[in-house]
Amino acid sequence: VSQSRYVANELAKHKGPLSLGGLKSLSEDVAVALASCKYDLSLDGLELLSEGTGLFAHKAGLSLRNLAGMSDDIAENLANKEGSLILSFDFSDSIPFLG
């Protein structure tokens, strides 16, 4: 087991909401480990999600407030996820300047 997976497994045992806002990316094994957290999970530093991320299995609330965008598949998986979902994006690169 990798060190990061071990740490994620231990953090997922926390008895309460878990905020890991400083994480910019997640490996698949860390995402799977964090998905086992029974409480709300805040990953507001993440900029991208992979297609097969284990986070979709997380059953409590999930906050992703820094995503740079997402594919249709990720949007569909998040829409079907249990628990509350908080998302925010920066669409400024995709919106033409009107001025």
N, C-alpha and C positions, 0 to 999 in steps of 0.2 A: 504494500500500500504506500502510495506516495505521501510525502510530508503534508502537502496541501490537502489531499483527500482525508488524511487523518485529522487535520485541524478542522476541516469542514464537517466531518462526522461528529467531532466533539462539540463544535458550535451549534450544530443542529439539535443537540440535546438540551439546549438552553430552554428554560421554562418561562417563556415570555417572548414578546416581539423581538426580532433580531434585525438590526440595522448595520449593513456593511457598505456604506456609501462610498468608501474609498476604493472599492474594487472596480477596475476598468474593464476587466475581461474575466471569463470563467472557462476552465476546462470542462469537458463533459463529465468527468468523474466528480469534480467539485460540485457541479450543478446537480447531479444525481444525489449527492450527499446532502446538500442544502435543501433539496426538495422534501426531504424527510422531516424537516422542521415542522412542528405541529402548530406554530403560531405565525403571525404576520411576519413577512420577510421583506425588508427594504433593501433593494440593490440599485440605488439611485445613481451610482457612478457608472453602471454598465452603459456602453454606447452601442453594442451590437449583441444580438442573440443568434446562436446557430440554429439551423433547421431542426435538428434532432435533440434539442436541449432537454435535459431531465427536469428543468424547472417547470415544465408544463404539468408535471405530476404533483406539484405542490398544492395542497388542499386549502390552505389558509390564504389570507390576503397577501398580495404581491404588489410592490411598488417599484416601478421602473421609470424614473423621471428624467432620464438623460439619454434616451435612445436617439440615435441619429436617423433612424428609419427602420423599416421592417418589410419583409417579403409578405406576399399574400398568404403563404403557408404559415408563417409565424403568427400573423394576425388571426388566422382561423384557429390555430391552436390556442392562442391566448383567449379568444372569444369563448372557447369551450372549456376553459379552465375553471375549476371550482374556486370559490372564495372571491373576495373583492379584488379588484384590479385597478391600479392607479398608473396611468401612462402620461407622459408628456414628450413632445418632440420639438426639435428645432427645424421647421420647414423653410427657414429663410433662404436656403440655397435653391429651393424648388419654386419659389414664388417670384414672378417677375416684378421688378421695381415699378411702381406706378407713381409717377411724380412729375 
